[in-house]
Amino acid sequence: MAHSKSKRNQAASQKPQTLRIIGGKLRGSVLAYHGDPLTRPMKERVREATFNLLGPQIKETLAIDLFAGTGALGLEAISRGASAAVMIERHFPTVSLIRRNAEHLKLTDRVKIVAGDTFFWCLNPNQLERLEFSTSQTKRWTIFCSPPYRLYSDQASQMQQLLDVLMDLAPVGSVMVVEADEHFDPSQLPPPTEWDQRIYSPAHLYVGEKA
């Protein structure tokens, strides 16, 4: 009996689920989400808090969604006024989902989806040059870093290098949003930016602007 109940619970957790755009021109639009536990979307209340903190700063920026997962952050950014979004995600079924959502929202001309590992693309100079944002210094960026929390400890040096590289490349006035948990060491955040920390348990949110 217990085994059957476990199977039912597992099946329920795998059922397709939905996310939604919570603000901007596309507010209320439903995003398909397969419910795969390998993908952890930022909780809606944290996403809403994130964009409330960003406010009008998001407008006319290029949104860069690292470890994009469902792509909800990049799509939400466009809904709220970002001009375009680059999303990097290595889980191929989820990449297909991002494409489907972008098509559904008629945003394919404003979304670049990169199917691959974020570290590989952003820490490899030869690959970095192939990303549209790496050679453009004319537009402010909004960088979202919402990875599996374990990466901050399991791949600490790579995570720190990733944040440092992107903040260094970013045009002045760009903003970086980092989501972590209580075990995150804020010394991994790029200096000399001042970081605004907010806690929405279990998420710890850090927002910093390149001055």
N, C-alpha and C positions, 0 to 999 in steps of 0.2 A: 504493500500500500504506500509506504513512504517513498519507494522507488518511483512509483507511478506519479505521485504528487510532485516529486522533483522534476520528472520529465515534463509535466504540465507547466510548472513554473519556468523551466528553461525554454519551452516552446513559446510561452507568453512573452518572455523577455526578447525573443527573436522576431516577434510580429512587427510588421511595418508600423512606424509611428509617424507623427507629424510634428514639425516645428512651424513657427510662423514669423513673419517679419513684424516687428512690434512698433515701428515708427517710420515716419517719412512718407514719401509718395506711394510706396507699395505696402503700407501698413495693412496688416490683416491677411496678406497673401500667405498661402500655405506652402511650406517646403516639405517635400517628401524626405523621410528619414527611415532607413531600414532597421534601426534598433540594434545593430551589431554592437556588442559591448567593446569591441576594439576601437570604436569611435565614441569619444566623449564630447558631445556638444556643450559649449558653455551654457550654463543654466540661463533661462530667460531673464530671471531677475538680475543676474550678474551682467548679462548683455545689455539690458535696459539701463542699469547703473553706469556701465561703461560709456554708452552713448550720451547719457545725461552729463557725464563728466567732460566728454569731448565737446559737446555743444556744437556751436557753429564752426568750430575748428575743422570739422570733418569735410566741410564744403570745398569742392574743387581740388581735393587732394587725390593722390593715387593710393588706394588701399592695398596694402601688402599683407596677405593672410598666410602666415607660416603655419605648418601643421594644420592645414585648413579644415580637415574633417568634413563636415557637411557643407562648408562654405557659407554658413549662416552669417558669420561676421562680415565677410566681404560683400555679400548681397545686401545685408542690412546697411553697410556703409554707403553703397550706391543709392539705396532707397532714401538715405538721409542727406545726399548731396555730393558724395564722392564722385569724381568724374569717371573713374574706372577702377578695376580691381585685378590684382595678380594673386592667384591662389596656388599654393604648393601642397600637394598631398600624395603620399606614397601608396595608400590603400586603394587598389584599382577599382573595386566595387563602389567605393565612396566617390572616387573621381567621376565615375559614370553618373552617380547621383547628382553631383554638382552640375555636370553638364545638363542633365535633365531639368534641374531647377532653373538654371540660367535660361534654357530654351523656353520653359514655361513662363518665365517672367519677361521674356523678350529682351534679354540683356547680353546675348552672345557677342554682340559687337563691342561690349564694354568690359568683358571678362576674359582674362587669359588664364587658362588652367594648365598647370604644370604637373604632370604625373611623374612623381619621383621623390627622392629623399631630400628633405629640406637642407640637411647638412651638406649633401653632395652638391646641390645646386648653388648654395650660398657661400660655401667655404672653398670651392674649387674655382679659381680665377677663370679657367677656360670655360666653365659652364656659366659662371656669373655673367660673363659678357653676353651670353645668349638671352638673358632675361631683359625684357624691355626697360625695367626700371633702373638697371645698373648703369646705363649711359645717359640717363635723363636727369639733369640738375635744374630743370626749369619749373618743376612742380613740387610742392610739398608732399610728403608722404604721411600716411597714417599706418604704422606697422603694428600688426596684431601678432602676439606670440602666446598661443594658448595650447601648449603641447601636453602629452601625457606627463603628469607631475613627476613620475619616476625619472624622466630624462634629466631633471635638474641635479640629481644625485648620481645616476648611472653614467651619464655623459656630461658631467659638470664642466669640464674644460671646453668641450665643443659648444655647449650652450653659452658659456661666457664669451667665447670667440664669436659665435653667431651674433649675439646682441651687440658686441663691440663693433664688428664689421659693418653691420647694417646702420647703426647709429652714426658711424664715421662717414659712410657713404651718403646718408640722408641729407637733403638740402636743409638749410637753416629754417626753422619754423616747423619742421616735421615733428610728429608725436609718436611715441612708442607706448604700446599697451602690453604689459606682461601679466599673465595670469599664472599663479602658482598656488602652493598650499602653505601650511604653517611651517613646514620643514625647509622652505626656501631660504637661502642665504642672500640677503639684499646686496652683499658685496659683489655679486655676479652682475649687477646692473651697471651699465656704462656710465662712467663719470664724464664730465663734471655736472651732468644734468641733475637738477633737483627733482626728486620723485615724490609724487603724491600717493600715499598708500591708503587703501581702503580695504576693509575686511567684510566679506559676505560669506561667512562660513559655509563650507570649508575653503572657499576661494579667497586668496589674497591678491588684490589687484594693485598694480603699480603703473602709474601714468607719468611719463616724463616728456618734456619738450626740448628739442635741440635749439638752444638759444644762440 
